[in-house]
């Protein structure tokens, strides 16, 4: 059975007019149930992750400042959310959802988190709506517990996975692949193991062609036994923070290709949703829902 991390805490109250579409987590959960893609048994409610797991990736001083709400104002502004105890608790739960999801993926071939994909979180700071790097923490968990030996990150959010790149820069057991918009945030890119920067206006045909040329070669070269996939839907032409020109169908075919490729190679994968900032929330929900529909169709 497909297992999906979801908790009501994912939908965090933000100031009126905030640009982050926080309602998408609850709406996506409800849509998947409404249309019959999922039943309640598909969802698991994660607890709070242990500090030990967080500290395998993040600096003790950073965690201390989050726990005590003592981040300096500049560091807090970089995150983009008003810092609060409730927000920090939310991040612990999201992270645990990805950790537990990685275990479910080892059993079932795939698992998902309705939230997560917080790839802009560095060891010593957060930025761009990212506080803890959920998939990096789960990767360290798998490696430290000898659950896997080699991990491949497939980051197809429109923004480069800069935090993830830095975290695993000197770790040969993790290969980071990020395909992102060249003209998008972060404007100073880090160096992943493989970066593919796409020009503004890249359409479905060009996007899929590059992905199909790249992913099988990476799997053959790296021989991963686990994949963490960030399926950001901010590659859509409608996205306010995107600058690429992919359609809903193109985004779905991207996900199909990643899932089919991992399944064909018998590589378990954990998927976190990443970004999506189209003006209409229904577009964001439809694009994300496609990823879950494909997981059910291809794996169960």
C-alpha positions as CSV (number, residue, x, y, z in Angstrom):
1,X,0.0,0.0,0.0
2,X,1.2,3.5,-0.8
3,X,2.1,5.3,2.4
4,X,1.9,9.1,2.5
5,X,3.0,11.4,5.4
6,X,0.3,13.9,6.3
7,X,-0.5,15.8,9.5
8,X,-2.8,18.8,10.1
9,X,0.2,20.7,11.4
10,X,1.5,20.9,7.8
11,X,-1.0,23.7,7.2
12,X,0.5,26.5,9.3
13,X,-1.2,29.8,9.9
14,X,0.6,32.7,8.1
15,X,-0.1,36.4,8.0
16,X,-2.9,37.4,5.6
17,X,-1.5,37.9,2.0
18,X,1.6,35.8,2.5
19,X,2.8,34.4,-0.8
20,X,3.3,30.8,0.3
21,X,0.3,28.7,-0.5
22,X,0.1,26.9,2.9
23,X,-3.5,25.7,2.3
24,X,-2.2,23.3,-0.4
25,X,-1.3,20.6,2.1
26,X,-4.8,20.2,3.5
27,X,-6.4,20.6,0.1
28,X,-4.2,18.0,-1.5
29,X,-5.0,15.5,1.2
30,X,-8.7,16.2,0.8
31,X,-8.6,16.0,-3.0
32,X,-6.9,12.6,-3.0
33,X,-9.6,11.2,-0.7
34,X,-12.4,12.9,-2.5
35,X,-11.5,11.5,-5.9
36,X,-10.7,8.0,-4.6
37,X,-7.0,8.0,-5.4
38,X,-6.3,7.4,-1.7
39,X,-8.2,6.1,1.4
40,X,-7.4,7.1,4.9
41,X,-5.2,4.0,5.4
42,X,-2.8,5.4,2.8
43,X,-1.9,8.3,5.2
44,X,0.3,8.0,8.2
45,X,0.6,10.7,10.8
46,X,4.3,11.3,11.7
47,X,5.5,12.1,15.2
48,X,8.2,14.6,16.0
49,X,11.7,13.7,14.8
50,X,14.5,13.2,17.3
51,X,17.1,16.0,17.7
52,X,19.7,13.3,17.0
53,X,18.4,12.9,13.5
54,X,18.4,16.6,12.9
55,X,21.9,17.0,14.2
56,X,23.2,14.5,11.7
57,X,22.8,17.3,9.1
58,X,22.3,20.6,10.9
59,X,24.6,22.5,13.3
60,X,23.8,22.4,17.0
61,X,24.0,26.2,17.3
62,X,21.3,26.5,14.5
63,X,19.0,24.0,16.2
64,X,19.5,25.7,19.5
65,X,18.5,29.0,18.1
66,X,15.4,27.5,16.5
67,X,14.3,25.8,19.6
68,X,14.8,28.9,21.7
69,X,13.5,31.3,19.0
70,X,16.8,33.2,19.2
71,X,17.7,33.3,15.5
72,X,18.9,36.8,14.6
73,X,16.4,38.9,12.6
74,X,18.4,38.6,9.3
75,X,18.5,34.8,9.5
76,X,14.8,34.6,10.3
77,X,14.0,36.9,7.4
78,X,15.9,34.6,5.0
79,X,13.5,31.7,6.0
80,X,10.5,33.8,5.0
81,X,8.1,32.6,7.7
82,X,7.5,34.3,11.0
83,X,9.4,32.2,13.5
84,X,7.4,30.6,16.3
85,X,7.3,27.5,18.4
86,X,4.5,26.1,16.3
87,X,6.5,26.6,13.1
88,X,9.5,24.8,14.5
89,X,7.3,21.9,15.7
90,X,5.8,21.7,12.2
91,X,9.3,21.2,10.7
92,X,10.1,18.4,13.1
93,X,6.9,16.6,12.1
94,X,7.5,17.1,8.3
95,X,11.1,15.8,8.7
96,X,9.9,12.7,10.6
97,X,7.4,12.1,7.8
98,X,10.2,11.8,5.3
99,X,12.3,9.6,7.7
100,X,9.4,7.2,8.2
101,X,8.5,7.5,4.5
102,X,12.0,6.3,3.6
103,X,11.4,3.1,5.6
104,X,8.1,2.6,4.0
105,X,9.8,3.0,0.6
106,X,12.2,0.3,1.4
107,X,9.3,-2.0,2.1
108,X,6.9,-0.9,-0.7
109,X,9.1,0.5,-3.4
110,X,7.8,4.1,-3.0
111,X,6.5,6.5,-0.3
112,X,5.5,10.1,-0.3
113,X,5.3,13.2,1.9
114,X,2.6,15.8,1.2
115,X,5.0,18.4,2.4
116,X,8.8,18.5,2.5
117,X,11.4,19.0,-0.3
118,X,13.0,21.7,1.8
119,X,16.2,21.7,-0.2
120,X,17.3,25.3,0.5
121,X,18.1,24.5,4.2
122,X,21.8,24.5,4.8
123,X,23.6,22.9,7.8
124,X,23.8,26.3,9.6
125,X,20.9,28.2,8.3
126,X,17.5,28.1,6.5
127,X,16.2,30.1,3.6
128,X,13.4,30.3,1.1
129,X,10.7,28.6,3.2
130,X,13.1,25.8,4.2
131,X,14.2,25.3,7.9
132,X,15.2,21.6,8.2
133,X,16.4,19.8,5.0
134,X,13.9,16.8,5.4
135,X,15.3,14.6,2.6
136,X,19.0,15.2,3.6
137,X,18.1,14.2,7.2
138,X,16.3,11.1,6.0
139,X,19.3,10.2,3.7
140,X,21.7,10.5,6.7
141,X,19.3,8.3,8.7
142,X,19.3,5.6,6.1
143,X,23.1,5.7,5.7
144,X,23.9,5.8,9.4
145,X,21.6,2.9,10.1
146,X,23.1,0.9,7.2
147,X,19.8,0.7,5.4
148,X,21.3,1.7,2.1
149,X,24.8,2.3,0.7
150,X,24.4,4.7,-2.2
151,X,21.7,7.4,-2.6
152,X,20.8,9.5,-5.6
153,X,18.9,12.8,-5.2
154,X,16.7,13.7,-8.2
155,X,15.8,17.3,-7.6
156,X,13.4,18.6,-10.3
157,X,12.1,21.6,-8.4
158,X,12.5,24.7,-10.5
159,X,15.0,26.0,-7.9
160,X,18.4,24.5,-7.4
161,X,18.8,22.3,-4.3
162,X,21.5,24.5,-3.0
163,X,21.4,23.4,0.7
164,X,21.4,19.7,-0.3
165,X,24.4,20.3,-2.6
166,X,26.4,21.8,0.3
167,X,25.4,19.1,2.8
168,X,26.6,16.2,0.6
169,X,29.5,18.0,-1.1
170,X,32.1,15.7,0.4
171,X,30.0,12.6,0.8
172,X,30.7,9.9,-1.9
173,X,27.7,7.9,-0.7
174,X,25.3,10.5,-2.0
175,X,25.0,11.9,-5.5
176,X,23.1,15.1,-5.9
177,X,21.4,15.9,-9.3
178,X,19.5,19.1,-9.7
179,X,17.8,20.2,-12.9
180,X,16.5,23.7,-12.4
181,X,15.9,27.1,-14.0
182,X,19.1,29.0,-14.8
183,X,17.4,32.3,-14.1
184,X,15.7,31.3,-10.9
185,X,16.5,31.6,-7.2
186,X,19.1,31.0,-5.8
187,X,20.9,33.5,-7.9
188,X,24.2,32.3,-6.5
189,X,24.1,28.6,-7.2
190,X,26.0,26.0,-5.3
191,X,27.7,23.0,-7.0
192,X,25.7,19.8,-7.0
193,X,27.4,16.6,-8.3
194,X,25.4,17.3,-11.5
195,X,23.6,20.6,-12.2
196,X,21.6,21.1,-15.4
197,X,20.5,24.8,-15.6
198,X,17.6,25.3,-18.0
199,X,17.0,28.5,-19.9
200,X,13.8,30.6,-19.4
201,X,10.9,29.3,-21.4
202,X,12.0,25.6,-21.5
203,X,9.0,23.7,-22.8
204,X,7.8,20.1,-22.3
205,X,9.6,18.6,-25.2
206,X,13.0,20.1,-24.3
207,X,12.6,19.4,-20.6
208,X,11.6,15.7,-21.0
209,X,14.3,15.1,-23.6
210,X,17.0,16.3,-21.2
211,X,15.6,14.3,-18.3
212,X,15.3,11.1,-20.5
213,X,18.9,11.5,-21.6
214,X,20.3,12.1,-18.2
215,X,18.5,9.9,-15.6
216,X,19.3,6.4,-17.0
217,X,22.9,7.3,-17.4
218,X,23.1,8.5,-13.8
219,X,21.5,5.3,-12.5
220,X,23.9,3.2,-14.6
221,X,27.0,5.2,-13.4
222,X,26.1,5.6,-9.8
223,X,24.2,2.4,-9.1
224,X,22.1,3.9,-6.3
225,X,20.0,1.7,-4.0
226,X,17.7,4.5,-3.0
227,X,16.4,7.7,-4.6
228,X,15.1,10.9,-3.0
229,X,12.9,12.7,-5.5
230,X,11.7,16.3,-5.2
231,X,8.7,16.7,-7.5
232,X,8.3,20.5,-7.4
233,X,5.4,21.7,-9.7
234,X,7.0,25.1,-10.0
235,X,8.2,24.1,-13.5
236,X,4.7,25.0,-14.8
237,X,4.4,27.9,-17.2
238,X,1.8,29.4,-14.8
239,X,4.1,29.5,-11.8
240,X,4.8,32.9,-10.4
241,X,8.3,32.0,-9.3
242,X,9.2,29.7,-12.2
243,X,10.1,31.1,-15.6
244,X,9.9,27.7,-17.4
245,X,7.1,26.8,-19.8
246,X,6.0,23.3,-18.9
247,X,2.3,22.2,-19.1
248,X,0.4,20.2,-16.5
249,X,0.7,17.2,-18.8
250,X,4.4,17.8,-19.2
251,X,4.8,17.9,-15.5
252,X,2.9,14.7,-15.2
253,X,5.0,13.0,-17.8
254,X,8.1,14.1,-15.9
255,X,6.9,12.3,-12.8
256,X,5.8,9.3,-14.8
257,X,9.3,9.0,-16.3
258,X,11.1,9.2,-12.9
259,X,8.7,6.7,-11.3
260,X,8.8,4.3,-14.2
261,X,12.6,4.5,-14.4
262,X,13.1,3.8,-10.6
263,X,10.6,1.0,-10.7
264,X,12.3,-0.6,-13.8
265,X,15.6,-0.6,-11.9
266,X,14.1,-1.8,-8.6
267,X,15.2,1.3,-6.8
268,X,13.0,2.4,-3.9
269,X,12.2,6.1,-3.8
270,X,10.8,8.6,-1.4
271,X,9.1,11.7,-2.9
272,X,8.6,15.1,-1.2
273,X,6.5,17.6,-3.0
274,X,8.7,20.7,-3.2
275,X,7.4,24.0,-4.5
276,X,4.4,25.2,-6.5
277,X,3.3,28.9,-6.8
278,X,0.8,29.1,-9.6
279,X,-1.8,31.9,-9.0
280,X,-4.7,29.5,-8.9
281,X,-4.5,27.0,-6.0
282,X,-6.4,24.4,-8.1
283,X,-3.6,24.3,-10.6
284,X,-1.1,23.6,-7.8
285,X,-3.3,20.8,-6.4
286,X,-3.9,19.2,-9.7
287,X,-0.2,19.1,-10.6
288,X,0.7,17.6,-7.2
289,X,-2.2,15.2,-7.3
290,X,-0.9,13.8,-10.5
291,X,2.2,12.6,-8.7
292,X,0.1,10.6,-6.3
293,X,-2.1,9.2,-9.0
294,X,0.9,7.9,-10.9
295,X,2.4,6.3,-7.7
296,X,-0.8,4.4,-7.3
297,X,-1.1,3.5,-11.0
298,X,2.5,2.3,-11.4
299,X,3.3,0.7,-8.0
300,X,0.0,-0.8,-6.6
